[in-house]
């Protein structure tokens, strides 16, 4: 697949903002993947073209802060990319998987490229015995803390998905998200989908926008409905 330059994407964004053409139609015209184009439009609307031309450097702290923000705000991958001005949705997905599986150190020690893959597998093998030993007590602690936070019914079985999502949000500073999802009766997809209503807050620009950027922002709010 031909790589589309950022200059071409900015040209497409400007056309999208100033014409009646649909996002899908403009993306198809320029050969840009729809999700990629949608993220670029959001970044342009929020920050202008500067963030597209000069994206943030993916340091360990940046990766960790990004994943923590995503999970704390129950945000989708596109929403997270737009919030941080970072275009690579694939990287966000991989970082969150590594964080859920291996914790914060996996992101802090990660270097550009694929260098850490074998190191992570080795560390996982070395810690298998310890994790197995501690799994049961950890599960019991999660269940105990979760039940304590369900003040109204005090039962995980009777709790709604929104209540369970709130419990996970409250406990994420204490336990890994992976352990919470495995212990409580709620799937990762359900947990993340519950927080999608905060899109308008997310899309509020930090600074006053020029007319072109504001037009993009208004259009984006209407089109973000198909981001999955």
ZINOR-V641067 format. One record per helix or strand of 2 or more residues. SS is the DSSP state (~ for helix, > for strand). FROM is the first residue (numbers start at 1). LEN is the number of residues. If there is no record, write none. Layout:
SS/FROM/LEN  SS/FROM/LEN
//
This chain:
~/6/13  ~/23/8  ~/34/14  ~/50/4  ~/60/13  ~/77/8  ~/89/14  ~/104/5  ~/117/10  ~/128/22  ~/161/11  ~/177/7  ~/188/15  ~/211/16
//
